[in-house]
Amino acid sequence: MQSFLEFEKPVAQLQARIEELRAAGGACSADIEDEVSQLEAKSHELLVRTYANLTPWQKTQVARHPRRPHFADLVAHGFEDFVPLAGDRAFADDQAILGGFARLQGRRIMLIGHEKGHDTQSRVRHNFGMAKPEGYRKAIRLMDLAGRFGLPVVTLVDTSGAFPGVEAEERGQAEAIARCTEACLALPVPLVAAVVGEGGSGGAVALASADRVLMFEHAVYSVISPEGCASILWRTAEKAPDAAEAMKVGAKDLLQAGVIDRIVDEPLGGAHRDPVAAAVSMASAIAEELGALVGLAPSTLRRNREDRFLRIGG
C-alpha cells in the first residue's frame, strides 16, 4: 500500500482512479486498460514534474517518509555477510546505532549506521534513530576495531539528532558525540559516510566526519531540524518551511557549499518507492569512493580529512 505525502495529493488521486478502474474490470477490460494506460502515463509525468521542483521542506518530508529505507534495508540489499556487533562495553547496547562487519562488492568493511525502525514496535526499540551516549561509544569501539584490522569504515547517517533526554545528558551525551567525531577524524583507514535520510545536528556529524560524504538526492542534512530552527527564530514550528529554505538543507546546496562530496540519485518519487534500487545505487557509489581511498597512507588520510573540513565555509 503506497503512502502519499501532502504535496503528492494529485498523484494520489490519479492512482486511486487507476485502482478503481482496475477493480471495475469485467467485460469492458479492453476499454478500461486503455484508460488506465493513459492515467498511468499522466501520473508518471506528474510525478516527474513534482519531484523535479521539490522545495527544501518537501525534501524534508521525503527524507522522513515512513517507508523510506533505513539501515536494515540498505544492508539487506546493498551489502553482504553483515555480522552485527553489540554493546559499548561500558553501559549498554544502544539499538539506535547498529554496526558490524560486512562486505561491499567483495571488500571487507566495518559498517555502522542509525536505524529508525519501520513500525511502532521497532521505532520504539530503535528510539526513532536517536542515539544515546552508549550508541556513540559503540560506534567508537567499532571504529577502533576497524583501525586495528585495517578495515575501511562505512557509515549510514539517518537521524533527526541525538537523544535529548535527561538520562542521555547524565551519561555524557555531548562528550560521547565529541569523542565519536574525534574518532572519525583520527581513523587510520578510509571512512565514507552516506546521509541516507535525515542528517540532524551533532548526532549526524558524529558519524559523518569522513573522507567522503555522500548524500541521497532527497535526503536532508542540517545543524538543527527545520522545526527546531523555526521554534528558536520565530517561536513557532509552523515556520518550518521557511526555516528549511533558509538553512539550505538539500543536497544541491550542500554540494555547492562543500559540505558533501557527491549526490546519489534516488528512484523516481523517492527511495521509498523502490528501496532495493536505492540501496544498490548507494552501495555502488560508496564502493567507488572507497576504491579511490583504499591504499592511501594513514597520515595522508588524516591530513586530507582535516583539510576537507577546514575548507568548509572558508
Secondary structure, DSSP 8 states (H G I E B T S, - for coil): -----GGGHHHHHHHHHHHHHHHH-GGGHHHHHHHHHHHHHHHHHHHHHHHTT--HHHHHHHHT-TTS--HHHHHHHH-EEEEE----SSS---TTEEEEEEEETTEEEEEEEE---SSHHHHHHTGGG---HHHHHHHHHHHHHHHHHT--EEEEEEES-S---HHHHHTTHHHHHHHHHHHHHH-SS-EEEEEEEEEEHHHHHHHH-SSEEEEETT-EEESS-HHHHHHHHTS-GGGHHHHHHHHT-SHHHHHHHTS-SEEE---TT-GGG-HHHHHHHHHHHHHHHHHHHTT--HHHHHHHHHHHHHHTT-
